[in-house]
Amino acid sequence: MGGKRPPLSGLILIAFLAVSPAPAQTVPPPPPGSSEGSGAAEVFPPRDEAEKALLGVARFELSGEAVPDTYLGDNIARLLAEKIAEIPAHYVGDPERDALAAAAVAAARRTVLMSLDDLQSRRSALLFSGSLPHREPAGRASLEASIEAARMKLRDLDLLNPRDVAVRRERMLVFSAPKGEGELLLPPAIHPPRAAERAGVDYLVHGTVDAETEDFFTATAYLYGTFSGLTLGSARATGSRGDTDRVAADLFRGLATAVAGRAWAFLRVSAEPEDAEVFADDVLIGIGEGRLAFVAPGAYQIRVAAPGHHSREETLELAPFAVEERRVELTPMDPALLRVDSDPPGAAAYLGALRMGSTPLDLSGDGPSQILRLEAQGHKSLALVFPPRASSSRASSARDDEARAEASRDASARDGDPGPYRLPRDLFPWKERIESKRKSFYRAFGWFVLSVPAPVLLNGLYQNRVFGYLQYLSGPSPDPRVARGMAEKADFLYHAYFGSLFISGSLLVNAVQKLFDYIHTGEESQRHPERWRKD
């Protein structure tokens, strides 16, 4: 036979590998974002529904190396940032919308490509792992189906019209400030796209300051859009070094439309009184003063309301780029007086903790609801809610306020006079009441009499201690420690004397009060002997 025969050990190894089953190749689970997982469903079809947009303001670059001009870049940029902060949102225009849609499609395409690459790698690992194709039919078929689905998604993305991609148009502006850099970003050293990319902002405001003469300079501001890759707006203003506020205001007026993304309008409404609430389309925009800053032009329903005043409503048509101010003075409502009477008359009326007088009396019904309490001798006290109607709402309309005021003014005409509030008569006759007052007086006077000996006794002990202390000090070689102990005991008796004197005086005042109450009850029994009867 021709050729060299292989060794016997090699033939045995080849035969063993041919008949031995290869270890089963387990297909790993698809990673997140692959075509087999839920990630593909999240990115396809692509959408851009971001609710916020990051806006950064960079320091303005200076032309020249004059040291006096170094502060202008920061100063003008900070003033401009404060004014731009008043713009609440950015409206995405058509060029930006197409760019955002294209970016969403590109992001979805990258995700599908990554998923496809992973699927192909897993298929290759399965084919070249040593397993025979018939040993992994299910895993291979699943991979082939996923690969085909990913390729179909790529074809769909290539054929997708960016106009069909959903993009949120209105986005809230959020300022982005790097840590350690205060409120401003670093100026773009190379060009705005790289600076915006490094700062991670969607919009970048940057500019330059050029020295014209020794005293005057020209500032130029630009608004760069990261997704569109375009300069969306620019503004230029000239001024002196002491006029940076006006320069920043001129730059803002030139950039405001680009930052807002569309035509805007500005409205300030000041109200009188100061606690009046200002509403725009039923949304509270301020108290005392409300502002609609850089909103879309159009009609707005403005309403001003305050408690105790007639509300005012007005529809304002804000033209594009209009800056308007309105001052609204509300007219106070006529006070609605409500008659409060009682049976018996002459009852003491308390509104909250304040005594208002004796019935009959007229009270204003325009205030908030309080507890009205009526008290009369020989009768139980009566508590009720006053005024007997719902309090006016702070957000009420002018028509509702008028209706409530009219209802308060002629409540008696519509409902009729309900008559005086009847106070329930006391359950105790005059004899029992007088006896109760007499016992109360005797009890209080007895406590006072019992307290009188205490200050007298303590005063005597104090005088004796002081006399003994003085005698001890006048003797030969008094001991300071003994003298100090005697002085401390005298001080204790002194303070105890004044404490007992205060308690005795308080008991005397209480006894006198009970005496007057006892006398007053006896006089009332003679003036109104019929009130003791039960109802």
C-alpha positions as CSV (number, residue, x, y, z in Angstrom):
1,M,0.0,0.0,0.0
2,G,1.3,3.5,-0.8
3,G,2.0,6.1,1.8
4,K,2.8,5.8,5.4
5,R,0.3,4.1,7.7
6,P,-1.0,6.3,10.7
7,P,-0.1,5.0,14.1
8,L,-2.6,2.7,15.9
9,S,-3.3,5.3,18.7
10,G,-4.4,7.9,16.2
11,L,-6.9,5.5,14.6
12,I,-8.4,4.6,18.0
13,L,-8.8,8.4,18.8
14,I,-10.6,9.1,15.5
15,A,-12.9,6.2,15.9
16,F,-13.8,7.3,19.5
17,L,-14.6,10.8,18.4
18,A,-16.8,9.6,15.5
19,V,-19.1,7.4,17.7
20,S,-19.1,9.7,20.9
21,P,-22.0,12.2,21.1
22,A,-21.0,15.8,21.3
23,P,-22.0,17.7,24.4
24,A,-25.3,19.5,24.0
25,Q,-24.9,23.2,23.1
26,T,-27.3,25.2,25.2
27,V,-28.5,28.4,23.5
28,P,-28.1,31.3,26.0
29,P,-31.2,33.5,26.5
30,P,-31.5,36.5,24.3
31,P,-30.0,39.7,25.9
32,P,-32.2,42.7,26.7
33,G,-32.9,44.7,23.6
34,S,-32.5,41.8,21.2
35,S,-35.1,40.8,18.6
36,E,-36.3,37.8,20.7
37,G,-36.8,39.8,23.9
38,S,-39.0,42.7,24.8
39,G,-36.4,45.3,23.9
40,A,-37.1,45.1,20.2
41,A,-40.8,45.9,20.8
42,E,-39.8,48.9,22.9
43,V,-37.7,50.5,20.1
44,F,-39.9,49.5,17.1
45,P,-41.7,51.4,15.7
46,P,-39.5,54.3,16.8
47,R,-41.0,57.2,18.7
48,D,-39.6,60.3,20.4
49,E,-41.8,61.4,23.3
50,A,-39.3,63.2,25.5
51,E,-41.1,65.7,27.7
52,K,-38.0,67.8,28.6
53,A,-35.2,69.4,26.7
54,L,-31.9,70.4,28.3
55,L,-30.7,73.9,27.6
56,G,-27.2,75.2,28.5
57,V,-25.7,78.7,28.4
58,A,-22.0,78.9,27.9
59,R,-19.7,81.7,28.7
60,F,-19.2,84.2,25.9
61,E,-15.8,84.1,24.2
62,L,-13.8,87.3,24.2
63,S,-11.9,88.7,21.2
64,G,-8.6,90.1,22.2
65,E,-6.7,89.8,25.5
66,A,-7.7,93.0,27.2
67,V,-8.0,92.3,31.0
68,P,-10.8,94.8,31.6
69,D,-13.0,92.8,29.1
70,T,-12.7,89.4,30.9
71,Y,-15.8,89.9,33.1
72,L,-18.1,90.7,30.1
73,G,-18.2,87.1,28.9
74,D,-19.6,85.8,32.2
75,N,-21.7,88.8,33.0
76,I,-23.6,89.0,29.8
77,A,-24.1,85.2,29.7
78,R,-25.5,85.2,33.2
79,L,-27.9,88.0,32.5
80,L,-29.1,86.3,29.3
81,A,-29.6,83.0,31.2
82,E,-31.8,84.7,33.8
83,K,-34.0,86.1,31.1
84,I,-34.2,82.8,29.1
85,A,-35.3,81.0,32.2
86,E,-38.6,82.8,31.9
87,I,-39.4,80.8,28.7
88,P,-41.1,77.6,30.0
89,A,-41.1,75.4,26.9
90,H,-39.7,75.0,23.4
91,Y,-41.8,74.1,20.4
92,V,-40.1,71.8,18.0
93,G,-40.3,73.2,14.4
94,D,-40.4,71.2,11.2
95,P,-36.6,71.1,10.6
96,E,-36.0,69.9,14.2
97,R,-38.9,67.5,14.0
98,D,-37.4,65.8,11.0
99,A,-34.0,65.6,12.7
100,L,-35.5,64.1,15.8
101,A,-37.4,61.6,13.8
102,A,-34.3,60.6,11.9
103,A,-32.4,60.3,15.2
104,A,-35.1,58.1,16.5
105,V,-35.0,55.9,13.4
106,A,-31.2,55.7,13.6
107,A,-31.3,54.7,17.3
108,A,-33.8,52.0,16.5
109,R,-31.6,50.8,13.6
110,R,-28.6,50.6,15.9
111,T,-30.6,48.6,18.4
112,V,-31.7,46.1,15.7
113,L,-28.2,45.8,14.3
114,M,-26.8,45.0,17.7
115,S,-29.5,42.4,18.2
116,L,-28.8,41.0,14.7
117,D,-25.1,40.8,15.4
118,D,-25.8,39.0,18.7
119,L,-28.1,36.5,17.0
120,Q,-25.6,35.7,14.2
121,S,-22.9,35.2,16.8
122,R,-25.0,32.7,18.7
123,R,-25.9,30.9,15.5
124,S,-22.2,30.7,14.5
125,A,-21.4,29.4,18.0
126,L,-24.0,26.7,17.6
127,L,-22.8,25.6,14.1
128,F,-19.1,25.4,15.0
129,S,-19.5,23.9,18.5
130,G,-19.1,20.4,17.2
131,S,-22.7,19.5,17.4
132,L,-24.4,17.9,14.4
133,P,-27.2,20.0,12.9
134,H,-29.9,17.4,13.5
135,R,-29.1,17.5,17.3
136,E,-30.3,21.1,17.8
137,P,-33.2,21.6,15.4
138,A,-35.3,23.7,17.8
139,G,-32.6,26.1,18.9
140,R,-31.3,26.6,15.3
141,A,-34.8,27.2,13.9
142,S,-35.5,29.8,16.6
143,L,-32.3,31.6,15.8
144,E,-33.0,31.6,12.1
145,A,-36.5,33.0,12.7
146,S,-35.2,35.8,15.0
147,I,-32.5,36.7,12.4
148,E,-35.1,36.9,9.7
149,A,-37.3,39.1,11.8
150,A,-34.5,41.4,12.6
151,R,-33.6,41.7,8.9
152,M,-37.3,42.5,8.1
153,K,-37.2,45.3,10.8
154,L,-34.1,46.7,9.2
155,R,-35.9,46.8,5.8
156,D,-38.9,48.4,7.4
157,L,-36.7,51.1,9.0
158,D,-35.0,51.8,5.7
159,L,-38.3,52.3,4.0
160,L,-39.8,54.2,6.9
161,N,-40.7,57.9,6.2
162,P,-39.4,60.1,9.0
163,R,-42.7,62.0,8.7
164,D,-44.5,59.0,10.0
165,V,-42.4,58.9,13.2
166,A,-44.2,60.3,16.3
167,V,-42.3,63.2,17.8
168,R,-43.5,65.3,20.8
169,R,-43.6,68.9,19.7
170,E,-43.9,70.7,23.1
171,R,-41.0,70.2,25.5
172,M,-40.3,71.8,28.8
173,L,-37.0,73.6,29.0
174,V,-34.7,72.6,31.8
175,F,-31.4,74.4,32.5
176,S,-28.2,72.3,32.6
177,A,-25.3,73.5,34.7
178,P,-22.2,71.4,35.3
179,K,-20.9,70.9,38.9
180,G,-18.2,73.3,39.9
181,E,-19.0,75.7,37.0
182,G,-21.8,77.7,38.6
183,E,-24.6,78.5,36.2
184,L,-22.6,78.6,33.0
185,L,-21.1,76.0,30.7
186,L,-17.6,76.4,29.4
187,P,-17.3,78.3,26.1
188,P,-17.1,76.0,23.0
189,A,-13.3,75.9,22.4
190,I,-13.6,74.1,19.0
191,H,-17.2,74.4,17.6
192,P,-20.7,74.3,19.0
193,P,-21.5,70.6,18.1
194,R,-18.6,69.3,20.1
195,A,-19.4,71.6,23.0
196,A,-23.1,70.6,23.1
197,E,-22.2,66.9,22.8
198,R,-19.7,67.2,25.7
199,A,-22.2,69.1,27.9
200,G,-25.1,66.7,27.0
201,V,-27.5,69.4,26.2
202,D,-30.2,69.6,23.5
203,Y,-29.8,73.3,23.0
204,L,-26.7,75.5,23.6
205,V,-26.6,79.3,23.9
206,H,-23.2,80.6,23.2
207,G,-21.7,83.9,21.9
208,T,-18.8,86.3,21.5
209,V,-17.9,89.7,22.8
210,D,-15.9,91.9,20.5
211,A,-14.3,95.1,21.7
212,E,-15.1,98.0,19.3
213,T,-13.4,100.8,21.1
214,E,-12.1,101.4,24.6
215,D,-15.6,101.8,26.0
216,F,-17.9,100.0,23.6
217,F,-18.3,96.4,22.6
218,T,-20.5,94.2,20.4
219,A,-22.1,91.0,21.8
220,T,-23.4,88.3,19.5
221,A,-25.5,85.4,20.8
222,Y,-26.3,82.1,19.0
223,L,-28.8,79.3,19.7
224,Y,-27.5,75.9,18.5
225,G,-29.8,72.8,18.2
226,T,-28.0,69.6,18.8
227,F,-30.4,67.2,17.0
228,S,-30.8,69.5,13.9
229,G,-27.2,70.5,13.8
230,L,-28.3,74.0,12.9
231,T,-28.0,77.5,14.4
232,L,-31.6,78.1,15.2
233,G,-31.3,81.8,15.9
234,S,-28.8,84.7,16.6
235,A,-28.9,88.2,18.0
236,R,-26.4,91.1,18.2
237,A,-26.3,94.2,20.4
238,T,-23.8,97.0,21.0
239,G,-23.3,98.8,24.3
240,S,-20.9,100.1,26.8
241,R,-19.3,98.3,29.7
242,G,-21.8,99.9,32.1
243,D,-24.8,99.0,30.1
244,T,-24.7,95.2,30.2
245,D,-28.3,94.9,31.3
246,R,-29.6,96.6,28.2
247,V,-27.3,94.5,26.0
248,A,-28.5,91.3,27.6
249,A,-32.1,92.5,27.1
250,D,-31.5,93.2,23.4
251,L,-29.9,89.8,22.9
252,F,-32.8,88.1,24.7
253,R,-35.4,89.8,22.5
254,G,-33.5,88.6,19.5
255,L,-33.3,85.0,20.7
256,A,-36.6,84.6,22.5
257,T,-38.5,83.5,19.4
258,A,-35.8,80.9,18.6
259,V,-35.7,79.6,22.1
260,A,-39.5,79.4,22.3
261,G,-39.6,77.8,18.8
262,R,-42.6,79.8,17.7
263,A,-44.5,83.1,18.0
264,W,-45.1,84.0,21.7
265,A,-47.1,86.4,23.8
266,F,-46.6,87.8,27.3
267,L,-49.3,89.0,29.7
268,R,-49.1,90.3,33.3
269,V,-52.2,90.8,35.3
270,S,-52.1,92.7,38.6
271,A,-55.1,92.6,40.9
272,E,-56.5,94.7,43.8
273,P,-56.9,93.5,46.6
274,E,-53.5,91.9,47.0
275,D,-55.0,88.5,48.0
276,A,-57.1,88.2,44.9
277,E,-56.5,85.0,42.9
278,V,-55.8,85.3,39.2
279,F,-56.9,82.4,36.9
280,A,-56.1,81.8,33.2
281,D,-58.4,79.2,31.6
282,D,-59.4,78.1,35.1
283,V,-55.8,77.5,36.1
284,L,-54.4,79.6,39.0
285,I,-51.4,81.6,37.8
286,G,-50.8,83.8,40.8
287,I,-52.2,85.7,43.8
288,G,-52.2,89.4,43.6
289,E,-50.3,89.2,40.3
290,G,-50.3,86.5,37.6
291,R,-48.2,86.1,34.5
292,L,-48.5,84.2,31.2
293,A,-44.9,84.3,30.0
294,F,-44.1,83.4,26.4
295,V,-47.2,81.4,25.8
296,A,-48.8,80.6,22.4
297,P,-50.8,83.5,21.0
298,G,-54.5,83.2,21.2
299,A,-57.6,83.7,23.4
300,Y,-57.3,83.3,27.1
301,Q,-60.1,83.5,29.7
302,I,-58.8,85.6,32.6
303,R,-60.7,85.6,35.9
304,V,-59.9,87.5,39.1
305,A,-61.7,86.6,42.3
306,A,-61.4,87.5,46.0
307,P,-63.6,86.9,49.0
308,G,-66.0,89.7,49.7
309,H,-65.6,91.2,46.2
310,H,-67.3,90.8,42.9
311,S,-65.3,88.6,40.5
312,R,-64.3,89.8,37.1
313,E,-63.9,87.8,33.9
314,E,-62.5,88.8,30.6
315,T,-61.4,87.1,27.4
316,L,-58.1,88.5,26.1
317,E,-56.9,87.9,22.6
318,L,-53.1,87.9,22.7
319,A,-51.5,88.7,19.3
320,P,-48.2,87.2,18.3
321,F,-45.3,88.9,20.1
322,A,-47.6,91.0,22.2
323,V,-46.5,92.2,25.6
324,E,-49.5,93.4,27.6
325,E,-50.3,94.4,31.1
326,R,-53.7,94.5,32.8
327,R,-54.7,95.9,36.2
328,V,-58.0,94.6,37.7
329,E,-59.6,96.3,40.7
330,L,-62.4,94.3,42.2
331,T,-65.4,96.0,43.6
332,P,-66.3,95.2,47.3
333,M,-69.7,93.6,47.9
334,D,-72.3,95.5,49.9
335,P,-72.2,94.2,53.5
336,A,-75.1,91.8,54.2
337,L,-76.5,92.5,57.7
338,L,-78.4,89.7,59.4
339,R,-80.7,90.4,62.4
340,V,-80.0,88.2,65.4
341,D,-82.8,88.2,68.0
342,S,-83.5,85.9,71.0
343,D,-86.3,84.9,73.3
344,P,-85.9,86.2,75.9
345,P,-84.3,89.4,74.5
346,G,-81.1,90.9,76.0
347,A,-79.1,87.7,75.6
348,A,-75.3,88.1,75.4
349,A,-74.1,87.2,71.9
350,Y,-70.6,85.9,71.4
351,L,-69.1,85.3,67.9
352,G,-66.3,83.0,68.5
353,A,-64.5,84.4,71.6
354,L,-65.6,88.0,70.9
355,R,-68.7,89.5,72.6
356,M,-70.8,91.3,70.0
357,G,-73.4,92.8,72.3
358,S,-76.9,91.9,73.4
359,T,-79.8,90.8,71.3
360,P,-81.4,92.1,69.2
361,L,-78.4,93.2,67.1
362,D,-77.3,93.1,63.4
363,L,-74.2,91.2,62.4
364,S,-72.4,91.1,59.0
365,G,-73.1,87.9,57.1
366,D,-70.1,88.2,54.6
367,G,-67.4,86.7,56.8
368,P,-66.5,83.1,57.2
369,S,-68.6,80.7,59.2
370,Q,-68.2,80.9,63.0
371,I,-69.9,79.7,66.1
372,L,-72.5,82.2,67.5
373,R,-73.3,81.6,71.2
374,L,-76.3,83.2,73.0
375,E,-76.4,83.3,76.8
376,A,-79.1,84.5,79.1
377,Q,-79.6,84.3,82.9
378,G,-81.9,81.5,83.8
379,H,-81.6,79.8,80.4
380,K,-79.3,77.3,78.8
381,S,-76.8,78.7,76.3
382,L,-77.5,78.2,72.6
383,A,-74.7,77.6,70.0
384,L,-75.3,77.8,66.2
385,V,-73.4,78.3,63.0
386,F,-73.3,81.9,61.7
387,P,-73.9,83.1,59.1
388,P,-76.6,80.4,58.3
389,R,-75.4,79.9,54.7
390,A,-72.4,78.5,52.8
391,S,-69.4,80.7,52.8
392,S,-68.4,82.2,49.5
393,S,-65.7,80.2,47.6
394,R,-62.4,82.0,46.7
395,A,-62.7,80.6,43.2
396,S,-66.4,81.6,42.7
397,S,-67.5,83.3,39.5
398,A,-68.9,86.8,39.3
399,R,-72.4,85.4,38.7
400,D,-72.2,83.2,41.8
401,D,-70.9,86.0,44.0
402,E,-73.8,88.3,42.8
403,A,-76.3,85.6,43.6
404,R,-74.9,85.0,47.1
405,A,-74.8,88.7,47.9
406,E,-78.4,89.2,46.7
407,A,-79.5,86.1,48.8
408,S,-77.8,87.6,51.9
409,R,-79.4,91.0,51.4
410,D,-83.0,89.8,51.1
411,A,-82.9,86.5,53.1
412,S,-85.7,87.7,55.3
413,A,-87.8,88.9,52.3
414,R,-87.6,85.4,50.6
415,D,-87.8,83.2,53.7
416,G,-89.8,85.4,56.0
417,D,-88.7,86.4,59.5
418,P,-87.9,83.1,61.2
419,G,-88.4,84.8,64.6
420,P,-86.0,85.1,67.5
421,Y,-83.8,82.2,68.6
422,R,-85.5,80.6,71.7
423,L,-83.1,79.8,74.5
424,P,-84.2,76.7,76.5
425,R,-85.2,77.6,80.1
426,D,-83.0,76.4,82.9
427,L,-84.3,73.3,84.7
428,F,-83.5,74.6,88.2
429,P,-85.9,77.0,89.9
430,W,-84.7,80.3,91.5
431,K,-84.7,78.8,95.0
432,E,-82.3,76.0,94.1
433,R,-80.1,78.4,92.1
434,I,-79.9,80.9,95.0
435,E,-79.1,78.1,97.4
436,S,-76.4,76.7,95.0
437,K,-74.8,80.2,94.7
438,R,-74.9,80.7,98.5
439,K,-73.2,77.3,99.1
440,S,-70.6,78.2,96.6
441,F,-69.9,81.5,98.3
442,Y,-69.7,79.9,101.8
443,R,-67.4,77.3,100.5
444,A,-65.0,79.8,98.9
445,F,-65.1,82.1,101.9
446,G,-64.4,79.1,104.2
447,W,-61.3,78.2,102.2
448,F,-60.1,81.8,102.5
449,V,-60.6,81.8,106.3
450,L,-58.7,78.5,106.6
451,S,-55.8,80.0,104.6
452,V,-55.4,83.1,106.8
453,P,-53.5,81.5,109.7
454,A,-50.8,80.2,107.3
455,P,-49.2,83.6,106.4
456,V,-49.6,84.8,109.9
457,L,-47.8,81.7,111.3
458,L,-45.1,81.8,108.7
459,N,-44.4,85.5,109.2
460,G,-44.0,84.9,113.0
461,L,-41.6,82.0,112.4
462,Y,-39.6,84.1,109.9
463,Q,-39.3,87.0,112.4
464,N,-38.1,84.5,115.1
465,R,-35.5,83.1,112.8
466,V,-34.2,86.5,111.8
467,F,-34.0,87.5,115.5
468,G,-32.1,84.4,116.4
469,Y,-29.8,84.8,113.5
470,L,-28.9,88.4,114.5
471,Q,-28.4,87.3,118.1
472,Y,-26.0,84.5,117.0
473,L,-24.0,86.9,114.9
474,S,-23.6,89.3,117.8
475,G,-22.3,86.6,120.1
476,P,-18.6,85.7,120.6
477,S,-16.9,83.8,117.7
478,P,-19.9,82.7,115.6
479,D,-19.5,79.7,113.3
480,P,-19.9,80.8,109.6
481,R,-21.4,77.4,108.7
482,V,-24.0,77.6,111.4
483,A,-24.8,81.2,110.5
484,R,-25.3,80.2,106.8
485,G,-27.7,77.4,107.8
486,M,-29.7,79.8,109.9
487,A,-29.9,82.3,107.0
488,E,-31.0,79.6,104.6
489,K,-33.9,78.6,106.9
490,A,-34.9,82.2,107.3
491,D,-34.9,82.6,103.5
492,F,-37.1,79.5,103.1
493,L,-39.6,80.9,105.6
494,Y,-39.6,84.2,103.9
495,H,-40.5,82.7,100.5
496,A,-43.0,80.4,102.1
497,Y,-44.7,83.4,103.7
498,F,-45.1,85.2,100.4
499,G,-46.4,82.1,98.7
500,S,-49.0,81.5,101.4
501,L,-49.9,85.2,101.2
502,F,-50.5,84.9,97.4
503,I,-52.7,81.8,97.9
504,S,-54.7,83.5,100.5
505,G,-55.2,86.5,98.3
506,S,-56.4,84.4,95.4
507,L,-58.9,82.6,97.7
508,L,-60.1,86.0,98.8
509,V,-60.7,87.2,95.2
510,N,-62.5,83.9,94.4
511,A,-64.8,84.4,97.5
512,V,-65.6,88.0,96.5
513,Q,-66.5,86.8,92.9
514,K,-68.8,84.1,94.4
515,L,-70.4,86.8,96.6
516,F,-71.2,89.0,93.6
517,D,-72.6,86.0,91.7
518,Y,-74.8,85.1,94.7
519,I,-76.1,88.7,94.9
520,H,-76.7,88.9,91.2
521,T,-78.7,85.7,91.2
522,G,-80.9,87.0,94.0
523,E,-81.6,90.2,92.1
524,E,-82.4,88.3,88.9
525,S,-84.9,86.2,90.8
526,Q,-86.7,89.4,91.9
527,R,-86.7,90.9,88.4
528,H,-87.8,87.8,86.4
529,P,-89.6,85.5,88.8
530,E,-91.3,83.7,85.9
531,R,-88.1,82.2,84.4
532,W,-87.7,79.4,86.8
533,R,-90.5,77.3,85.2
534,K,-89.5,74.5,83.0
535,D,-90.3,74.7,79.2
